[in-house]
């Protein structure tokens, strides 16, 4: 009877631990889903990027600040900054050497700096071998990129043959709109001057930027330089990113798309995806 009561108490303790872990996991999921990440960007581009960027989560308890001038980041967790600070090392005083000791050292360094003539052929052979290996690696990397591109084209051809591909494209566009709405800056102010070597490209970019201004309502004022190549920008952006909701939307879209359209894709013997 005593053993049975002890086992029952042990099972109760294990059950309480499991329930506490489940509650903690549920709390973390709810926080990640419904608590957004706030961000602020104040940047200037004139030949190089300068300014500051800041992102915080959980009402400022966790975050990071980045100084774009010095390229240094300062993260914090509940008010405590993380990372180690580098200690400035004090310069050591230079030791004086006697003139008698300097001359032998100079002669020794000069004699050591002259490589023997016999090793020149071996050195040139190693350089040539290294260059050939580098060329071989570059060719192998290009071949891998080409194969991946061919696989993407094959998948795209399969998607084009789906009978109801318009619904797939509409669902993808609606997903992009949702993601943009969940990460859209609440405040965006852009000033600057832009120009390309070809004037028509400058006109295209300005047209696209002002079309985006009309859709989003952001404060954008850009000047086009049709004679010179130029890029000078001043950007201030503030907003929130609902990362959890974005993740759920992407996962839901991927699951529904796979369940609905997986019957249209069948791998053949070569592993390529073909329309079924």
Secondary structure, 3 states (H helix, E strand, C coil): CHHHHHHHHHHHHHHHHHHHHHHHHHHHHHHHHHCCEEEEEEEEEECCEEEEEEEEECCCCEEEEEECCCCEEEEEECCEECCCCCCCCCCCCCCCCCHHHHHHHHHHHHHHHCCCCCHHHHHHHHHHHHHHHHHHHHHHHHHHHHHHHHHHHHHHHHHHCCCCHHHHHHHHHHHHHHHHHHHCEEEEEEEEEEECCCHHHHHHHHHHHHHHHHHHCCEEEEEECCCCCEEEEEEEEEEEECHHHHHHHHHHHHHHHHHHHHHHEEECCCCCEEEC
